[in-house]
Amino acid sequence: MSLVPFKDKRPRVHPSAYVDPGARLAGDVEIGPRCAVLFGAALRGDDEPVRVLEGSVVLEQCLIEAPEGHPVTIGPGALISHCATVHGAVVEEGALVGIGAIVLDGAVVGREAIVGAGAVVLPGTVIEPRSLVVGVPAKVVRGVTKEEVEGVRKEIERVLEKASVYRAYFERRGGSL
């Protein structure tokens, strides 16, 4: 992993978290316990803080940035999927931001909500808990089922198990790629 300070701000990673060596964290970024940040993800908190809370997963090629006036919180047990962007927004507990989705400044993705693949959540939008949103701009199409909520939890656990395998591999190699 690449930890890049910005002025007096430094990334912090909990010892139980896995951050891939190919990920980059810059500025005021905090990765909490039992989290995973995978290949090529970039998290930048040079203006405002970025917080990834316990048990959350940030998959490959994600961009998470906290521009001035818009800190980012990825709530506990949330999943940010491949190539998604979270820009100055809040993703609450157990929520999923789908593949290639974009969540913009001041938006809030409610608890256990799902942002569908490729959706764009406009600035300031509040997505109610357990809502499924899709499209450009993102619109609510229905509620999220218990099975979908459980599916997100299972996928997070699956990725965290894989992260432990990746961690062991890199520890054997002395942390190098």
Disulfide bonds with the S-S distance in Angstrom:
none
